[in-house]
């Protein structure tokens, strides 16, 4: 189980250092295997907005950008293909020190002065994306230190949970034990019921109640998968070892990590007839999200529609 310390502290925040928290976790049976920084060391990088991006007079692949850094406007020469007016991106200012000790200085690129460097996520070692500038949300506060904005001073704690501690396979579960260990109040979130505004129904049936006594579903419409996952959610998922896929999948993974409640999102347009929880039939196949196609043994519990298996129950969803 991999958890973000800052995420854990939104549920319970004892007056203890990271090391003291780690020691207490181990003493109560949640052995800490490792503690790592959420991001490599770097400084001097802020949230910035590109005001304009003009073609470099002497280089086809470079743009000369006017950039709002919060307290001043600077000129940056940039070769990223997505550099454009209105983009919010990380800016390494003059004097910034990037991962690996690389110091940013004022420089001339093909005769045009550049007062810093607009950054890709890979250049800050906070993502693997090196194809263009890291795109931040439009409401990201210009001028704020990027480490503060993305909570990069977080610590990632890996717990070596034993099989009898499935109750701690979530932030909420670990927080319960921490609250008791430190005699602190658990900060349970207030969750309000969301009334239905559509009357669509989709049938759900359970054929093997001994293996699955309950299975719930809800139809949600007008989901825009082109909208990016919020940065705070993407960062927490990645610190837990999960890559961001799209908003629907990310939300289901986030709920699993925080509350311990497994969820799966199906494309309503791709479903036939209804959802059925059943044992697999002889010869049925299923390609999982990771691309593997395991042999489904008789008795394997699957989530299916009226035509085919969609997921291995409690294991992984299908590719389709």
C-alpha positions as CSV (number, residue, x, y, z in Angstrom):
1,X,0.0,0.0,0.0
2,X,1.5,3.3,-1.1
3,X,0.1,6.5,0.4
4,X,0.7,10.2,0.2
5,X,1.5,11.7,3.7
6,X,-0.3,14.9,2.8
7,X,-3.3,13.0,1.6
8,X,-3.3,11.0,4.9
9,X,-3.1,14.3,6.9
10,X,-6.3,15.6,5.3
11,X,-8.0,12.8,7.3
12,X,-6.0,12.9,10.5
13,X,-3.1,15.3,11.2
14,X,-1.2,14.4,14.4
15,X,1.5,16.7,15.8
16,X,4.2,14.4,14.6
17,X,7.1,14.5,12.1
18,X,7.2,12.2,9.2
19,X,9.7,9.9,11.0
20,X,7.5,9.9,14.2
21,X,4.5,9.1,12.1
22,X,6.4,6.3,10.4
23,X,7.5,4.8,13.7
24,X,4.0,4.9,15.1
25,X,2.6,3.2,12.0
26,X,5.2,0.4,12.3
27,X,4.5,0.0,16.1
28,X,0.7,-0.5,15.4
29,X,1.3,-3.2,12.9
30,X,1.4,-1.2,9.6
31,X,5.1,-1.7,8.9
32,X,6.7,1.1,6.9
33,X,8.9,-0.3,4.1
34,X,10.1,3.0,2.7
35,X,9.6,6.8,2.7
36,X,10.5,8.8,-0.4
37,X,10.2,12.4,-1.6
38,X,7.3,13.0,-4.0
39,X,9.5,14.9,-6.3
40,X,13.2,15.5,-6.9
41,X,14.8,18.6,-5.4
42,X,14.5,21.8,-7.5
43,X,13.7,25.5,-6.8
44,X,12.8,28.7,-8.5
45,X,9.9,27.4,-10.6
46,X,6.6,29.2,-10.6
47,X,3.2,29.0,-12.3
48,X,3.3,31.3,-15.3
49,X,1.0,32.4,-18.1
50,X,2.1,32.9,-21.7
51,X,0.7,36.2,-22.9
52,X,1.9,36.0,-26.4
53,X,3.9,33.6,-28.5
54,X,5.5,34.9,-31.7
55,X,7.7,33.2,-34.3
56,X,11.4,33.5,-33.7
57,X,12.9,35.8,-36.4
58,X,15.8,33.4,-37.1
59,X,14.5,29.9,-36.2
60,X,11.5,28.0,-37.5
61,X,11.0,25.8,-34.5
62,X,11.4,28.5,-31.8
63,X,8.9,31.0,-30.4
64,X,9.5,34.2,-28.5
65,X,7.0,34.2,-25.7
66,X,6.0,37.1,-23.4
67,X,5.3,35.5,-20.1
68,X,3.5,36.7,-16.9
69,X,5.5,35.3,-14.0
70,X,3.3,36.9,-11.3
71,X,5.5,39.8,-10.2
72,X,7.0,40.6,-13.6
73,X,6.7,40.0,-17.3
74,X,9.7,38.2,-18.9
75,X,10.7,37.1,-22.4
76,X,11.3,33.4,-22.9
77,X,12.5,31.7,-26.1
78,X,10.8,28.3,-26.3
79,X,10.8,25.4,-28.7
80,X,7.8,23.5,-27.3
81,X,5.1,22.8,-30.0
82,X,2.3,23.7,-27.6
83,X,3.7,27.1,-26.6
84,X,0.7,29.5,-27.2
85,X,-1.0,32.5,-25.8
86,X,-3.1,31.8,-22.7
87,X,-1.3,28.6,-21.7
88,X,-0.5,28.2,-18.0
89,X,2.8,26.3,-17.6
90,X,5.8,26.0,-15.1
91,X,8.5,28.7,-15.6
92,X,12.0,28.2,-14.3
93,X,13.1,31.7,-13.6
94,X,16.7,33.0,-13.8
95,X,18.5,31.5,-10.8
96,X,16.3,28.5,-10.6
97,X,18.0,25.1,-10.0
98,X,16.4,22.2,-11.8
99,X,16.8,18.5,-10.9
100,X,20.3,17.3,-11.3
101,X,21.7,20.7,-10.3
102,X,21.1,22.5,-13.6
103,X,21.0,26.2,-13.0
104,X,18.9,28.5,-15.2
105,X,20.7,31.6,-16.5
106,X,19.9,34.4,-18.8
107,X,20.8,33.4,-22.3
108,X,20.5,34.2,-26.0
109,X,19.0,31.7,-28.4
110,X,19.7,32.5,-32.0
111,X,20.2,36.1,-31.1
112,X,17.1,36.6,-28.9
113,X,17.4,37.0,-25.1
114,X,15.6,34.4,-22.9
115,X,15.0,35.2,-19.3
116,X,14.3,31.7,-18.0
117,X,12.8,28.4,-19.3
118,X,9.3,27.2,-19.7
119,X,9.2,23.5,-18.6
120,X,7.9,20.1,-19.5
121,X,6.9,17.8,-16.7
122,X,9.8,15.5,-17.5
123,X,12.3,18.4,-17.0
124,X,11.0,18.7,-13.4
125,X,10.8,14.9,-13.0
126,X,7.1,15.1,-12.0
127,X,5.9,13.3,-15.1
128,X,7.2,11.4,-18.1
129,X,5.8,13.8,-20.6
130,X,8.5,15.5,-22.6
131,X,6.6,16.2,-25.8
132,X,5.7,19.8,-24.8
133,X,5.2,22.2,-22.0
134,X,3.4,20.9,-18.9
135,X,-0.1,22.3,-19.2
136,X,-1.6,23.5,-15.9
137,X,-5.3,24.4,-15.3
138,X,-6.5,27.8,-16.4
139,X,-7.3,28.7,-12.8
140,X,-3.8,27.9,-11.5
141,X,-2.5,30.9,-9.5
142,X,0.1,32.7,-11.6
143,X,3.3,33.5,-9.6
144,X,2.8,30.6,-7.1
145,X,5.8,28.3,-6.5
146,X,5.1,25.1,-8.4
147,X,6.2,23.0,-5.5
148,X,3.5,24.6,-3.3
149,X,0.8,24.5,-6.1
150,X,1.4,20.7,-6.7
151,X,2.3,19.8,-3.1
152,X,5.6,18.5,-4.3
153,X,7.1,18.6,-0.8
154,X,5.0,15.6,0.1
155,X,6.4,12.3,1.2
156,X,5.3,8.9,-0.2
157,X,5.0,6.2,2.4
158,X,5.0,2.5,1.4
159,X,3.4,0.1,3.9
160,X,4.0,-3.6,3.9
161,X,0.5,-4.7,4.9
162,X,-0.1,-8.3,5.9
163,X,-3.1,-10.2,4.5
164,X,-5.2,-9.7,7.6
165,X,-5.1,-5.9,7.3
166,X,-7.2,-5.4,4.2
167,X,-9.0,-2.7,6.3
168,X,-6.0,-0.5,5.7
169,X,-6.0,-0.8,1.9
170,X,-7.2,2.9,1.7
171,X,-6.3,6.3,3.1
172,X,-9.4,6.2,5.2
173,X,-8.4,2.8,6.7
174,X,-4.9,3.9,7.6
175,X,-6.2,7.2,9.0
176,X,-8.6,5.3,11.4
177,X,-5.6,3.5,12.9
178,X,-3.5,6.7,13.0
179,X,-6.3,8.6,14.8
180,X,-6.5,5.9,17.5
181,X,-2.7,5.6,17.9
182,X,-2.3,9.4,18.4
183,X,-5.7,10.0,20.1
184,X,-6.7,12.4,17.4
185,X,-10.1,13.0,15.8
186,X,-10.7,11.5,12.4
187,X,-11.8,14.1,9.9
188,X,-14.6,12.3,8.1
189,X,-15.7,14.2,5.0
190,X,-19.3,15.3,4.7
191,X,-20.9,13.5,1.8
192,X,-24.2,14.7,0.6
193,X,-26.6,12.5,-1.4
194,X,-26.9,13.5,-5.0
195,X,-30.5,13.4,-6.2
196,X,-31.2,11.8,-9.6
197,X,-32.0,14.4,-12.4
198,X,-32.5,11.7,-15.1
199,X,-34.8,8.8,-15.0
200,X,-32.7,6.4,-17.1
201,X,-32.5,2.9,-15.7
202,X,-30.1,0.1,-16.5
203,X,-30.8,-3.4,-15.2
204,X,-28.4,-5.1,-12.9
205,X,-28.8,-8.8,-12.0
206,X,-26.8,-11.1,-9.7
207,X,-26.8,-14.8,-10.6
208,X,-24.4,-16.0,-7.8
209,X,-25.4,-14.2,-4.6
210,X,-23.2,-16.4,-2.5
211,X,-20.1,-14.9,-4.2
212,X,-21.5,-11.4,-4.7
213,X,-24.4,-10.5,-2.4
214,X,-24.7,-6.9,-3.7
215,X,-23.8,-5.0,-6.9
216,X,-24.9,-1.4,-7.5
217,X,-24.8,0.8,-10.6
218,X,-25.8,4.3,-11.6
219,X,-26.2,5.9,-15.0
220,X,-24.3,9.2,-15.4
221,X,-24.7,11.2,-18.6
222,X,-22.9,14.1,-20.2
223,X,-19.5,13.1,-19.0
224,X,-16.8,15.0,-21.0
225,X,-13.7,12.8,-21.1
226,X,-11.8,15.5,-22.9
227,X,-11.7,17.5,-19.7
228,X,-8.4,16.9,-17.8
229,X,-8.3,15.2,-14.5
230,X,-7.6,17.9,-11.7
231,X,-3.9,18.2,-10.9
232,X,-4.4,17.3,-7.2
233,X,-6.1,14.1,-8.1
234,X,-3.6,13.1,-10.8
235,X,-0.7,13.8,-8.5
236,X,-2.2,11.7,-5.7
237,X,-2.9,8.8,-8.1
238,X,0.6,8.9,-9.4
239,X,2.1,9.0,-6.0
240,X,0.1,5.8,-5.2
241,X,1.6,4.2,-8.3
242,X,-1.3,4.6,-10.7
243,X,-1.1,6.5,-14.0
244,X,-3.7,8.9,-15.0
245,X,-5.9,7.6,-17.8
246,X,-9.0,9.8,-18.1
247,X,-11.4,11.6,-15.8
248,X,-13.8,8.6,-15.5
249,X,-11.2,6.0,-14.7
250,X,-9.2,8.4,-12.5
251,X,-12.3,9.2,-10.3
252,X,-13.0,5.5,-9.8
253,X,-9.4,4.8,-8.8
254,X,-9.3,7.8,-6.5
255,X,-12.4,6.6,-4.7
256,X,-10.8,3.2,-4.3
257,X,-7.6,4.6,-2.9
258,X,-9.3,7.0,-0.5
259,X,-12.3,5.1,0.7
260,X,-11.5,1.5,-0.2
261,X,-14.6,1.2,-2.3
262,X,-14.0,-0.6,-5.7
263,X,-15.7,1.1,-8.6
264,X,-15.7,0.5,-12.4
265,X,-16.9,2.8,-15.1
266,X,-18.6,1.3,-18.2
267,X,-19.4,3.0,-21.5
268,X,-23.2,2.9,-21.5
269,X,-23.2,3.0,-25.4
270,X,-21.1,-0.2,-25.5
271,X,-23.3,-2.3,-23.1
272,X,-25.8,-4.8,-24.4
273,X,-29.0,-5.5,-22.4
274,X,-27.8,-5.0,-18.8
275,X,-25.2,-5.9,-16.3
276,X,-25.0,-9.5,-15.0
277,X,-22.8,-10.7,-12.2
278,X,-22.2,-14.4,-13.0
279,X,-19.6,-17.2,-13.3
280,X,-17.9,-17.4,-16.7
281,X,-19.0,-19.8,-19.4
282,X,-16.7,-22.4,-20.9
283,X,-14.5,-20.9,-23.6
284,X,-15.2,-17.3,-22.8
285,X,-12.3,-14.9,-23.1
286,X,-11.6,-11.4,-21.8
287,X,-8.9,-8.9,-22.6
288,X,-8.0,-6.9,-19.5
289,X,-7.1,-3.3,-19.2
290,X,-3.4,-4.2,-19.1
291,X,-3.7,-6.0,-22.4
292,X,-3.4,-9.5,-21.0
293,X,-5.9,-12.3,-21.8
294,X,-6.0,-14.7,-18.9
295,X,-7.6,-18.1,-19.2
296,X,-10.9,-17.9,-17.4
297,X,-11.3,-21.0,-15.2
298,X,-14.7,-22.4,-14.6
299,X,-16.2,-20.6,-11.6
300,X,-14.4,-17.3,-12.3
301,X,-16.7,-14.5,-11.3
302,X,-17.2,-11.9,-14.0
303,X,-19.1,-8.8,-14.6
304,X,-20.8,-9.1,-18.0
305,X,-23.5,-7.7,-20.2
306,X,-25.9,-9.9,-22.1
307,X,-23.3,-10.7,-24.7
308,X,-19.9,-10.9,-23.1
309,X,-17.7,-10.6,-20.0
310,X,-16.7,-7.0,-19.2
311,X,-14.5,-7.4,-16.1
312,X,-13.0,-10.0,-13.8
313,X,-14.9,-9.3,-10.6
314,X,-12.7,-7.7,-8.0
315,X,-9.6,-8.0,-10.1
316,X,-9.5,-5.8,-13.2
317,X,-11.8,-4.3,-15.9
318,X,-11.8,-5.4,-19.5
319,X,-10.1,-3.5,-22.3
320,X,-13.3,-2.7,-24.2
